[in-house]
Structures are given as C-alpha cells and as structure tokens.
Amino acid sequence: MNRFGRYGVAALGLVGLAACQGNPLQITRSYCPAVSILRYAETATLLKPDAAAGTADSLDVTAQFSQATGECKPDKGKLTVPTSVRVTAVRRDAAAERTVELPLFVAVTRNNEAVLSKQVIPVQLRFAAGSRQAQASASYTAVVDEAAARKAAAPLQATARDNDGRRIVEARVTAAPYEVVWGFQLSNADVAYNLAN
C-alpha cells in the first residue's frame, strides 16, 4: 500500500499538462484522509476443519472487499471522514441457510506508518438456502485534527523530463498524511495463506 507512489504518478500527469507552458507548477493535495483497503488483508478464507488443507474441497467461505468509500467534511478545525465498506462472500456448500460472522478492522494511520487508532468491527454474512453469495456492509467515522494533518504532511518532489532526460518542470506535492485503512482481522496463518494465494 504505497500512497506516495500513487500521488507521484498523479502529480507527474499534472506536470505534463503544465509543461507545454514551461512554468513551474505548485500542487497542493488535500489534507483529508484517504480511504483504502490494506493489501493482503482484503480477503478472508475459511477452510473446512475436516478437509485436507490446500485442496479444492478444503475451501468453505471466501470473502473480500467489493467497495470502500469515504467523504471528507472539514468543520471547525476537524476533518471528519464517514467511511463505509461492502464485503462480498462466496461459499462452496449452498444447501442450507447459514450466517457467517467475520471480523473487520478499521485503523487511522499517519504517514503510512504510525497507527493512531484501530477498531474491530464484526460483520454478519447471511446466506439464504440455495444461495452461494452473501453481502454485508460496515461503516466507521474517523476524525482527525486539521492543524495536525497540515503539520504532519510530507512534501514530495516530482520531476517531469523530456525524451533526452532533460528536466522540464518540477512540482512540489503535499501528500495527505492520514489514511483510513480497512481490512479483515486476520491471524498470521491467514496472512500467510493470502500471500501464498
């Protein structure tokens, strides 16, 4: 999950637009926290306890995030970000009605490193009899101090060059330091399974 990489690519695209005029470009990114799904925590897999691991018959339920949204609302020195996610699950045995509960986590991070807060939120996936799919949603509202966000923002330098490698223009990008991150609350074994698959 590299936010700075994404921002740098976007900045270079804007720099290219400005290069035709030959003027340096100052780009300021919003300080509002971005919303994302943590890589390798975007999928949860339940295995049948009585099946051999690693076989097709061992899979019981597979769930993943299908949507993540957020809207930043600056107000009186605070940045309020209501976020919501949707989880979609598929099961192998669709015979009977069934409810599966899975724990999600949502965390507020700073500069892609420090975890400022974390909360575990369970979601219930209700499978109707004969149905292999189920969906569930969860929501969380993050609040960060706008002044702290501005202070923690790290400026990034992006440079556009021509085909001969000569510098055309540079842009100074201010990346939002805070991020609201969602994922499945997984064990070490679960993470290893996701890495392997």
Buried (B, 14 or more C-beta within 10 A) or exposed (E): BEBEEEBBEBBBEBBEEBBEEEEEBEBEBEBBBBBBBBEBBBBBBBBBEEBEEEEEEBBBBBBBBEEBEBEBEBEEEBBBBBBBBBBBBBBBEBEEEBEBEBEBBBBBBBBBEEEEEEEEBEBEBBBEEEEEEBBBEBEBEBBBEBEBBEEBBEEBEBEBBEEEEEEBBBBBBBBBBBBBBBBBBBEEEBBEBBEEE
